[in-house]
């Protein structure tokens, strides 16, 4: 009955049941359809939380990029990002700690915090999760592109530019991880 494109939903089922109900003559049958509609409404749509998440596709990459942008845009316009980047550029231990923070926060949000049931699916080299690479890659590429386009980094000094991008990636990796897993795809 339903003419919707794609996979049917509970809403499609309810619409179909309501259409059937209008043509029923028996009161008992109409009550049965009412009960079926009530059950379908209780089922509703699947929850955002509690889904099992597998794989990493274009939709996930898009969600990670949008999440990165949401937390990254303030970093692009804030001068403190460049100051912190210049600071860690001259301190190798601070650079290593920042890299560990970016990776650790991303792993923690996606796999440890138990916000969603995220499964590792077909890891690169049998070890590196595709989702982790995708979220970190989206954050890195977005930070590099935006900071370059907006003139926030000077590529005449590449080490300082990379350090400043790394500082912007701290919140961007958080946004990317949350943007990817919260919609539950």
Rosetta constraint file for C-alpha pairs under 8 A:
AtomPair CA 1 CA 16 HARMONIC 6.02 0.50
AtomPair CA 2 CA 12 HARMONIC 6.05 0.50
AtomPair CA 2 CA 13 HARMONIC 7.80 0.50
AtomPair CA 2 CA 15 HARMONIC 7.44 0.50
AtomPair CA 2 CA 16 HARMONIC 6.26 0.50
AtomPair CA 4 CA 8 HARMONIC 7.02 0.50
AtomPair CA 4 CA 12 HARMONIC 7.49 0.50
AtomPair CA 8 CA 12 HARMONIC 5.97 0.50
AtomPair CA 8 CA 13 HARMONIC 7.50 0.50
AtomPair CA 9 CA 13 HARMONIC 6.51 0.50
AtomPair CA 9 CA 45 HARMONIC 7.71 0.50
AtomPair CA 10 CA 14 HARMONIC 6.23 0.50
AtomPair CA 10 CA 40 HARMONIC 6.37 0.50
AtomPair CA 10 CA 41 HARMONIC 7.56 0.50
AtomPair CA 10 CA 43 HARMONIC 7.62 0.50
AtomPair CA 10 CA 44 HARMONIC 6.09 0.50
AtomPair CA 10 CA 45 HARMONIC 6.66 0.50
AtomPair CA 11 CA 15 HARMONIC 6.17 0.50
AtomPair CA 11 CA 44 HARMONIC 7.62 0.50
AtomPair CA 12 CA 16 HARMONIC 6.18 0.50
AtomPair CA 13 CA 17 HARMONIC 6.15 0.50
AtomPair CA 13 CA 40 HARMONIC 7.47 0.50
AtomPair CA 14 CA 18 HARMONIC 6.10 0.50
AtomPair CA 14 CA 37 HARMONIC 5.75 0.50
AtomPair CA 14 CA 40 HARMONIC 6.56 0.50
AtomPair CA 14 CA 41 HARMONIC 7.48 0.50
AtomPair CA 15 CA 19 HARMONIC 6.22 0.50
AtomPair CA 16 CA 20 HARMONIC 6.28 0.50
AtomPair CA 17 CA 21 HARMONIC 6.03 0.50
AtomPair CA 17 CA 33 HARMONIC 6.66 0.50
AtomPair CA 17 CA 36 HARMONIC 7.82 0.50
AtomPair CA 17 CA 37 HARMONIC 6.61 0.50
AtomPair CA 18 CA 22 HARMONIC 6.48 0.50
AtomPair CA 18 CA 33 HARMONIC 7.94 0.50
AtomPair CA 18 CA 37 HARMONIC 7.58 0.50
AtomPair CA 19 CA 23 HARMONIC 7.18 0.50
AtomPair CA 20 CA 24 HARMONIC 6.72 0.50
AtomPair CA 21 CA 30 HARMONIC 5.88 0.50
AtomPair CA 21 CA 33 HARMONIC 6.40 0.50
AtomPair CA 21 CA 34 HARMONIC 7.86 0.50
AtomPair CA 24 CA 29 HARMONIC 7.04 0.50
AtomPair CA 24 CA 30 HARMONIC 6.22 0.50
AtomPair CA 25 CA 29 HARMONIC 7.82 0.50
AtomPair CA 25 CA 30 HARMONIC 7.52 0.50
AtomPair CA 26 CA 30 HARMONIC 6.22 0.50
AtomPair CA 27 CA 31 HARMONIC 6.23 0.50
AtomPair CA 28 CA 32 HARMONIC 6.39 0.50
AtomPair CA 29 CA 33 HARMONIC 6.30 0.50
AtomPair CA 30 CA 34 HARMONIC 6.16 0.50
AtomPair CA 31 CA 35 HARMONIC 6.25 0.50
AtomPair CA 32 CA 36 HARMONIC 6.31 0.50
AtomPair CA 33 CA 37 HARMONIC 6.14 0.50
AtomPair CA 34 CA 38 HARMONIC 6.20 0.50
AtomPair CA 35 CA 39 HARMONIC 6.18 0.50
AtomPair CA 36 CA 40 HARMONIC 6.16 0.50
AtomPair CA 37 CA 41 HARMONIC 6.19 0.50
AtomPair CA 38 CA 42 HARMONIC 6.32 0.50
AtomPair CA 39 CA 43 HARMONIC 6.34 0.50
AtomPair CA 40 CA 44 HARMONIC 6.27 0.50
AtomPair CA 47 CA 51 HARMONIC 7.18 0.50
AtomPair CA 48 CA 182 HARMONIC 6.86 0.50
AtomPair CA 48 CA 183 HARMONIC 6.05 0.50
AtomPair CA 48 CA 184 HARMONIC 5.64 0.50
AtomPair CA 49 CA 115 HARMONIC 7.17 0.50
AtomPair CA 49 CA 116 HARMONIC 6.02 0.50
AtomPair CA 49 CA 182 HARMONIC 7.32 0.50
AtomPair CA 49 CA 184 HARMONIC 6.85 0.50
AtomPair CA 50 CA 115 HARMONIC 7.94 0.50
AtomPair CA 50 CA 116 HARMONIC 5.67 0.50
AtomPair CA 50 CA 117 HARMONIC 6.51 0.50
AtomPair CA 51 CA 116 HARMONIC 6.43 0.50
AtomPair CA 51 CA 117 HARMONIC 6.31 0.50
AtomPair CA 51 CA 184 HARMONIC 6.24 0.50
AtomPair CA 52 CA 116 HARMONIC 6.88 0.50
AtomPair CA 52 CA 117 HARMONIC 4.83 0.50
AtomPair CA 52 CA 118 HARMONIC 5.95 0.50
AtomPair CA 52 CA 119 HARMONIC 7.15 0.50
AtomPair CA 52 CA 184 HARMONIC 7.76 0.50
AtomPair CA 53 CA 116 HARMONIC 7.30 0.50
AtomPair CA 53 CA 117 HARMONIC 6.05 0.50
AtomPair CA 53 CA 118 HARMONIC 4.68 0.50
AtomPair CA 53 CA 119 HARMONIC 5.97 0.50
AtomPair CA 53 CA 181 HARMONIC 7.77 0.50
AtomPair CA 53 CA 184 HARMONIC 6.45 0.50
AtomPair CA 53 CA 185 HARMONIC 6.09 0.50
AtomPair CA 54 CA 118 HARMONIC 6.33 0.50
AtomPair CA 54 CA 119 HARMONIC 5.26 0.50
AtomPair CA 54 CA 120 HARMONIC 6.64 0.50
AtomPair CA 54 CA 121 HARMONIC 5.85 0.50
AtomPair CA 54 CA 185 HARMONIC 7.96 0.50
AtomPair CA 55 CA 119 HARMONIC 7.70 0.50
AtomPair CA 55 CA 120 HARMONIC 7.18 0.50
AtomPair CA 55 CA 121 HARMONIC 5.14 0.50
AtomPair CA 55 CA 122 HARMONIC 7.46 0.50
AtomPair CA 55 CA 130 HARMONIC 7.43 0.50
AtomPair CA 55 CA 131 HARMONIC 7.17 0.50
AtomPair CA 56 CA 60 HARMONIC 5.78 0.50
AtomPair CA 56 CA 61 HARMONIC 7.29 0.50
AtomPair CA 56 CA 130 HARMONIC 6.41 0.50
AtomPair CA 56 CA 131 HARMONIC 5.50 0.50
AtomPair CA 56 CA 134 HARMONIC 7.52 0.50
AtomPair CA 57 CA 61 HARMONIC 6.30 0.50
AtomPair CA 58 CA 62 HARMONIC 6.07 0.50
AtomPair CA 59 CA 63 HARMONIC 6.17 0.50
AtomPair CA 59 CA 185 HARMONIC 7.73 0.50
AtomPair CA 60 CA 64 HARMONIC 6.12 0.50
AtomPair CA 60 CA 180 HARMONIC 5.43 0.50
AtomPair CA 60 CA 181 HARMONIC 7.97 0.50
AtomPair CA 60 CA 185 HARMONIC 6.79 0.50
AtomPair CA 61 CA 65 HARMONIC 6.15 0.50
AtomPair CA 61 CA 134 HARMONIC 6.33 0.50
AtomPair CA 61 CA 135 HARMONIC 6.91 0.50
AtomPair CA 61 CA 138 HARMONIC 6.84 0.50
AtomPair CA 61 CA 180 HARMONIC 7.23 0.50
AtomPair CA 62 CA 66 HARMONIC 6.19 0.50
AtomPair CA 62 CA 180 HARMONIC 7.95 0.50
AtomPair CA 63 CA 67 HARMONIC 6.13 0.50
AtomPair CA 63 CA 176 HARMONIC 7.20 0.50
AtomPair CA 63 CA 179 HARMONIC 5.15 0.50
AtomPair CA 63 CA 180 HARMONIC 4.86 0.50
AtomPair CA 64 CA 68 HARMONIC 6.06 0.50
AtomPair CA 64 CA 134 HARMONIC 7.87 0.50
AtomPair CA 64 CA 135 HARMONIC 5.63 0.50
AtomPair CA 64 CA 138 HARMONIC 6.41 0.50
AtomPair CA 64 CA 139 HARMONIC 7.57 0.50
AtomPair CA 64 CA 175 HARMONIC 7.20 0.50
AtomPair CA 64 CA 176 HARMONIC 3.98 0.50
AtomPair CA 64 CA 177 HARMONIC 6.15 0.50
AtomPair CA 64 CA 178 HARMONIC 7.46 0.50
AtomPair CA 64 CA 179 HARMONIC 5.03 0.50
AtomPair CA 64 CA 180 HARMONIC 4.63 0.50
AtomPair CA 65 CA 69 HARMONIC 6.18 0.50
AtomPair CA 65 CA 135 HARMONIC 7.64 0.50
AtomPair CA 65 CA 138 HARMONIC 5.37 0.50
AtomPair CA 65 CA 139 HARMONIC 6.55 0.50
AtomPair CA 65 CA 142 HARMONIC 6.96 0.50
AtomPair CA 65 CA 176 HARMONIC 5.97 0.50
AtomPair CA 65 CA 179 HARMONIC 7.70 0.50
AtomPair CA 66 CA 70 HARMONIC 6.22 0.50
AtomPair CA 66 CA 175 HARMONIC 7.99 0.50
AtomPair CA 66 CA 176 HARMONIC 7.06 0.50
AtomPair CA 66 CA 179 HARMONIC 6.71 0.50
AtomPair CA 67 CA 71 HARMONIC 6.65 0.50
AtomPair CA 67 CA 172 HARMONIC 7.25 0.50
AtomPair CA 67 CA 174 HARMONIC 7.97 0.50
AtomPair CA 67 CA 175 HARMONIC 4.32 0.50
AtomPair CA 67 CA 176 HARMONIC 4.42 0.50
AtomPair CA 67 CA 177 HARMONIC 7.33 0.50
AtomPair CA 67 CA 178 HARMONIC 6.66 0.50
AtomPair CA 67 CA 179 HARMONIC 4.31 0.50
AtomPair CA 67 CA 180 HARMONIC 7.24 0.50
AtomPair CA 68 CA 72 HARMONIC 5.60 0.50
AtomPair CA 68 CA 138 HARMONIC 7.42 0.50
AtomPair CA 68 CA 139 HARMONIC 5.61 0.50
AtomPair CA 68 CA 142 HARMONIC 7.34 0.50
AtomPair CA 68 CA 171 HARMONIC 7.58 0.50
AtomPair CA 68 CA 172 HARMONIC 4.25 0.50
AtomPair CA 68 CA 173 HARMONIC 6.24 0.50
AtomPair CA 68 CA 174 HARMONIC 7.34 0.50
AtomPair CA 68 CA 175 HARMONIC 4.63 0.50
AtomPair CA 68 CA 176 HARMONIC 4.38 0.50
AtomPair CA 68 CA 179 HARMONIC 7.48 0.50
AtomPair CA 69 CA 73 HARMONIC 5.65 0.50
AtomPair CA 69 CA 142 HARMONIC 7.26 0.50
AtomPair CA 69 CA 172 HARMONIC 6.82 0.50
AtomPair CA 69 CA 175 HARMONIC 7.50 0.50
AtomPair CA 69 CA 176 HARMONIC 7.97 0.50
AtomPair CA 70 CA 172 HARMONIC 7.81 0.50
AtomPair CA 70 CA 175 HARMONIC 6.73 0.50
AtomPair CA 71 CA 75 HARMONIC 7.42 0.50
AtomPair CA 71 CA 171 HARMONIC 5.84 0.50
AtomPair CA 71 CA 172 HARMONIC 5.44 0.50
AtomPair CA 71 CA 174 HARMONIC 7.87 0.50
AtomPair CA 71 CA 175 HARMONIC 5.58 0.50
AtomPair CA 72 CA 76 HARMONIC 6.40 0.50
AtomPair CA 72 CA 143 HARMONIC 7.22 0.50
AtomPair CA 72 CA 168 HARMONIC 6.48 0.50
AtomPair CA 72 CA 169 HARMONIC 7.47 0.50
AtomPair CA 72 CA 171 HARMONIC 6.50 0.50
AtomPair CA 72 CA 172 HARMONIC 5.07 0.50
AtomPair CA 72 CA 175 HARMONIC 7.86 0.50
AtomPair CA 73 CA 77 HARMONIC 6.67 0.50
AtomPair CA 74 CA 78 HARMONIC 6.09 0.50
AtomPair CA 75 CA 79 HARMONIC 7.98 0.50
AtomPair CA 75 CA 80 HARMONIC 7.98 0.50
AtomPair CA 75 CA 81 HARMONIC 6.04 0.50
AtomPair CA 75 CA 168 HARMONIC 5.68 0.50
AtomPair CA 76 CA 81 HARMONIC 7.32 0.50
AtomPair CA 76 CA 146 HARMONIC 7.30 0.50
AtomPair CA 76 CA 147 HARMONIC 6.02 0.50
AtomPair CA 76 CA 150 HARMONIC 7.78 0.50
AtomPair CA 76 CA 152 HARMONIC 6.79 0.50
AtomPair CA 76 CA 168 HARMONIC 7.25 0.50
AtomPair CA 77 CA 152 HARMONIC 7.84 0.50
AtomPair CA 78 CA 82 HARMONIC 7.89 0.50
AtomPair CA 79 CA 83 HARMONIC 6.54 0.50
AtomPair CA 80 CA 84 HARMONIC 5.96 0.50
AtomPair CA 81 CA 85 HARMONIC 6.03 0.50
AtomPair CA 81 CA 164 HARMONIC 6.20 0.50
AtomPair CA 81 CA 167 HARMONIC 6.20 0.50
AtomPair CA 81 CA 168 HARMONIC 6.36 0.50
AtomPair CA 82 CA 86 HARMONIC 6.06 0.50
AtomPair CA 82 CA 152 HARMONIC 7.51 0.50
AtomPair CA 82 CA 153 HARMONIC 7.75 0.50
AtomPair CA 82 CA 164 HARMONIC 5.27 0.50
AtomPair CA 83 CA 87 HARMONIC 6.22 0.50
AtomPair CA 83 CA 164 HARMONIC 7.84 0.50
AtomPair CA 84 CA 88 HARMONIC 6.30 0.50
AtomPair CA 84 CA 164 HARMONIC 7.01 0.50
AtomPair CA 84 CA 167 HARMONIC 6.80 0.50
AtomPair CA 85 CA 89 HARMONIC 6.06 0.50
AtomPair CA 85 CA 160 HARMONIC 6.58 0.50
AtomPair CA 85 CA 161 HARMONIC 7.69 0.50
AtomPair CA 85 CA 162 HARMONIC 7.99 0.50
AtomPair CA 85 CA 163 HARMONIC 4.66 0.50
AtomPair CA 85 CA 164 HARMONIC 3.82 0.50
AtomPair CA 85 CA 165 HARMONIC 7.31 0.50
AtomPair CA 85 CA 166 HARMONIC 7.22 0.50
AtomPair CA 85 CA 167 HARMONIC 5.74 0.50
AtomPair CA 86 CA 90 HARMONIC 6.84 0.50
AtomPair CA 86 CA 160 HARMONIC 5.78 0.50
AtomPair CA 86 CA 163 HARMONIC 6.68 0.50
AtomPair CA 86 CA 164 HARMONIC 6.63 0.50
AtomPair CA 87 CA 91 HARMONIC 6.80 0.50
AtomPair CA 88 CA 92 HARMONIC 6.83 0.50
AtomPair CA 88 CA 94 HARMONIC 5.27 0.50
AtomPair CA 88 CA 95 HARMONIC 5.23 0.50
AtomPair CA 88 CA 163 HARMONIC 6.54 0.50
AtomPair CA 89 CA 95 HARMONIC 6.65 0.50
AtomPair CA 89 CA 159 HARMONIC 6.68 0.50
AtomPair CA 89 CA 160 HARMONIC 5.74 0.50
AtomPair CA 89 CA 163 HARMONIC 5.48 0.50
AtomPair CA 91 CA 95 HARMONIC 6.39 0.50
AtomPair CA 92 CA 96 HARMONIC 6.25 0.50
AtomPair CA 93 CA 97 HARMONIC 6.15 0.50
AtomPair CA 94 CA 98 HARMONIC 6.08 0.50
AtomPair CA 95 CA 99 HARMONIC 6.25 0.50
AtomPair CA 95 CA 163 HARMONIC 7.43 0.50
AtomPair CA 96 CA 100 HARMONIC 6.13 0.50
AtomPair CA 97 CA 101 HARMONIC 6.01 0.50
AtomPair CA 98 CA 102 HARMONIC 6.24 0.50
AtomPair CA 98 CA 166 HARMONIC 7.41 0.50
AtomPair CA 98 CA 167 HARMONIC 7.30 0.50
AtomPair CA 98 CA 170 HARMONIC 7.63 0.50
AtomPair CA 99 CA 103 HARMONIC 6.31 0.50
AtomPair CA 99 CA 166 HARMONIC 7.29 0.50
AtomPair CA 100 CA 104 HARMONIC 5.66 0.50
AtomPair CA 101 CA 105 HARMONIC 5.78 0.50
AtomPair CA 101 CA 170 HARMONIC 7.16 0.50
AtomPair CA 102 CA 106 HARMONIC 6.25 0.50
AtomPair CA 102 CA 169 HARMONIC 6.83 0.50
AtomPair CA 102 CA 170 HARMONIC 5.17 0.50
AtomPair CA 102 CA 173 HARMONIC 6.37 0.50
AtomPair CA 103 CA 107 HARMONIC 6.12 0.50
AtomPair CA 103 CA 136 HARMONIC 7.69 0.50
AtomPair CA 104 CA 108 HARMONIC 5.87 0.50
AtomPair CA 105 CA 109 HARMONIC 6.07 0.50
AtomPair CA 105 CA 173 HARMONIC 7.50 0.50
AtomPair CA 105 CA 174 HARMONIC 6.64 0.50
AtomPair CA 106 CA 110 HARMONIC 6.12 0.50
AtomPair CA 106 CA 132 HARMONIC 7.19 0.50
AtomPair CA 106 CA 135 HARMONIC 7.87 0.50
AtomPair CA 106 CA 136 HARMONIC 7.65 0.50
AtomPair CA 106 CA 173 HARMONIC 5.96 0.50
AtomPair CA 106 CA 174 HARMONIC 6.06 0.50
AtomPair CA 106 CA 177 HARMONIC 5.96 0.50
AtomPair CA 107 CA 111 HARMONIC 5.56 0.50
AtomPair CA 107 CA 112 HARMONIC 6.76 0.50
AtomPair CA 107 CA 132 HARMONIC 6.91 0.50
AtomPair CA 108 CA 112 HARMONIC 4.60 0.50
AtomPair CA 108 CA 113 HARMONIC 5.68 0.50
AtomPair CA 109 CA 113 HARMONIC 5.21 0.50
AtomPair CA 109 CA 114 HARMONIC 7.62 0.50
AtomPair CA 109 CA 115 HARMONIC 7.36 0.50
AtomPair CA 109 CA 174 HARMONIC 7.41 0.50
AtomPair CA 109 CA 177 HARMONIC 6.42 0.50
AtomPair CA 109 CA 178 HARMONIC 7.14 0.50
AtomPair CA 110 CA 114 HARMONIC 7.53 0.50
AtomPair CA 110 CA 115 HARMONIC 7.52 0.50
AtomPair CA 110 CA 116 HARMONIC 7.67 0.50
AtomPair CA 110 CA 118 HARMONIC 6.81 0.50
AtomPair CA 110 CA 132 HARMONIC 7.89 0.50
AtomPair CA 110 CA 177 HARMONIC 6.11 0.50
AtomPair CA 110 CA 178 HARMONIC 7.65 0.50
AtomPair CA 110 CA 181 HARMONIC 6.96 0.50
AtomPair CA 111 CA 117 HARMONIC 7.83 0.50
AtomPair CA 111 CA 118 HARMONIC 6.17 0.50
AtomPair CA 111 CA 119 HARMONIC 7.98 0.50
AtomPair CA 115 CA 182 HARMONIC 7.88 0.50
AtomPair CA 116 CA 181 HARMONIC 6.82 0.50
AtomPair CA 116 CA 182 HARMONIC 7.56 0.50
AtomPair CA 116 CA 184 HARMONIC 7.34 0.50
AtomPair CA 118 CA 181 HARMONIC 7.97 0.50
AtomPair CA 120 CA 129 HARMONIC 5.79 0.50
AtomPair CA 120 CA 130 HARMONIC 7.57 0.50
AtomPair CA 120 CA 131 HARMONIC 7.68 0.50
AtomPair CA 121 CA 129 HARMONIC 7.05 0.50
AtomPair CA 121 CA 130 HARMONIC 7.28 0.50
AtomPair CA 122 CA 126 HARMONIC 6.94 0.50
AtomPair CA 122 CA 129 HARMONIC 7.33 0.50
AtomPair CA 122 CA 130 HARMONIC 7.24 0.50
AtomPair CA 123 CA 127 HARMONIC 5.44 0.50
AtomPair CA 123 CA 128 HARMONIC 5.05 0.50
AtomPair CA 123 CA 129 HARMONIC 4.40 0.50
AtomPair CA 123 CA 130 HARMONIC 5.46 0.50
AtomPair CA 124 CA 128 HARMONIC 4.97 0.50
AtomPair CA 124 CA 129 HARMONIC 6.28 0.50
AtomPair CA 124 CA 130 HARMONIC 6.38 0.50
AtomPair CA 128 CA 132 HARMONIC 7.53 0.50
AtomPair CA 128 CA 133 HARMONIC 7.46 0.50
AtomPair CA 129 CA 133 HARMONIC 6.49 0.50
AtomPair CA 130 CA 134 HARMONIC 5.96 0.50
AtomPair CA 131 CA 135 HARMONIC 6.06 0.50
AtomPair CA 132 CA 136 HARMONIC 6.08 0.50
AtomPair CA 133 CA 137 HARMONIC 5.70 0.50
AtomPair CA 134 CA 138 HARMONIC 5.95 0.50
AtomPair CA 135 CA 139 HARMONIC 6.22 0.50
AtomPair CA 135 CA 173 HARMONIC 6.83 0.50
AtomPair CA 135 CA 176 HARMONIC 5.67 0.50
AtomPair CA 135 CA 177 HARMONIC 6.08 0.50
AtomPair CA 135 CA 180 HARMONIC 7.56 0.50
AtomPair CA 136 CA 140 HARMONIC 6.05 0.50
AtomPair CA 136 CA 173 HARMONIC 6.14 0.50
AtomPair CA 136 CA 176 HARMONIC 7.62 0.50
AtomPair CA 137 CA 141 HARMONIC 5.97 0.50
AtomPair CA 138 CA 142 HARMONIC 5.89 0.50
AtomPair CA 138 CA 176 HARMONIC 7.35 0.50
AtomPair CA 139 CA 143 HARMONIC 5.96 0.50
AtomPair CA 139 CA 169 HARMONIC 6.09 0.50
AtomPair CA 139 CA 172 HARMONIC 5.64 0.50
AtomPair CA 139 CA 173 HARMONIC 5.63 0.50
AtomPair CA 139 CA 176 HARMONIC 6.43 0.50
AtomPair CA 140 CA 144 HARMONIC 6.02 0.50
AtomPair CA 140 CA 165 HARMONIC 7.55 0.50
AtomPair CA 140 CA 166 HARMONIC 7.83 0.50
AtomPair CA 140 CA 169 HARMONIC 6.47 0.50
AtomPair CA 141 CA 145 HARMONIC 5.98 0.50
AtomPair CA 142 CA 146 HARMONIC 5.95 0.50
AtomPair CA 143 CA 147 HARMONIC 5.84 0.50
AtomPair CA 143 CA 165 HARMONIC 5.97 0.50
AtomPair CA 143 CA 168 HARMONIC 6.60 0.50
AtomPair CA 143 CA 169 HARMONIC 6.58 0.50
AtomPair CA 143 CA 172 HARMONIC 7.78 0.50
AtomPair CA 144 CA 148 HARMONIC 5.96 0.50
AtomPair CA 144 CA 165 HARMONIC 6.20 0.50
AtomPair CA 145 CA 149 HARMONIC 5.98 0.50
AtomPair CA 146 CA 150 HARMONIC 5.90 0.50
AtomPair CA 147 CA 151 HARMONIC 6.00 0.50
AtomPair CA 147 CA 152 HARMONIC 4.81 0.50
AtomPair CA 147 CA 153 HARMONIC 5.90 0.50
AtomPair CA 147 CA 165 HARMONIC 7.32 0.50
AtomPair CA 148 CA 152 HARMONIC 6.06 0.50
AtomPair CA 148 CA 153 HARMONIC 5.71 0.50
AtomPair CA 148 CA 154 HARMONIC 7.72 0.50
AtomPair CA 153 CA 160 HARMONIC 7.88 0.50
AtomPair CA 153 CA 161 HARMONIC 5.11 0.50
AtomPair CA 153 CA 164 HARMONIC 7.18 0.50
AtomPair CA 153 CA 165 HARMONIC 7.92 0.50
AtomPair CA 154 CA 158 HARMONIC 7.16 0.50
AtomPair CA 154 CA 160 HARMONIC 7.78 0.50
AtomPair CA 154 CA 161 HARMONIC 5.94 0.50
AtomPair CA 155 CA 161 HARMONIC 5.99 0.50
AtomPair CA 157 CA 161 HARMONIC 6.36 0.50
AtomPair CA 158 CA 162 HARMONIC 6.06 0.50
AtomPair CA 159 CA 163 HARMONIC 6.19 0.50
AtomPair CA 160 CA 164 HARMONIC 6.13 0.50
AtomPair CA 161 CA 165 HARMONIC 6.18 0.50
AtomPair CA 162 CA 166 HARMONIC 6.09 0.50
AtomPair CA 163 CA 167 HARMONIC 6.40 0.50
AtomPair CA 164 CA 168 HARMONIC 6.46 0.50
AtomPair CA 165 CA 169 HARMONIC 6.19 0.50
AtomPair CA 166 CA 170 HARMONIC 6.84 0.50
AtomPair CA 168 CA 172 HARMONIC 6.43 0.50
AtomPair CA 169 CA 173 HARMONIC 5.60 0.50
AtomPair CA 170 CA 174 HARMONIC 6.78 0.50
AtomPair CA 171 CA 175 HARMONIC 6.21 0.50
AtomPair CA 172 CA 176 HARMONIC 5.89 0.50
AtomPair CA 173 CA 177 HARMONIC 6.01 0.50
AtomPair CA 174 CA 178 HARMONIC 6.17 0.50
AtomPair CA 175 CA 179 HARMONIC 5.74 0.50
AtomPair CA 176 CA 180 HARMONIC 6.03 0.50
AtomPair CA 177 CA 181 HARMONIC 6.30 0.50
AtomPair CA 178 CA 182 HARMONIC 5.62 0.50
AtomPair CA 179 CA 183 HARMONIC 7.07 0.50
AtomPair CA 180 CA 184 HARMONIC 7.44 0.50
AtomPair CA 180 CA 185 HARMONIC 7.60 0.50
AtomPair CA 181 CA 185 HARMONIC 6.80 0.50
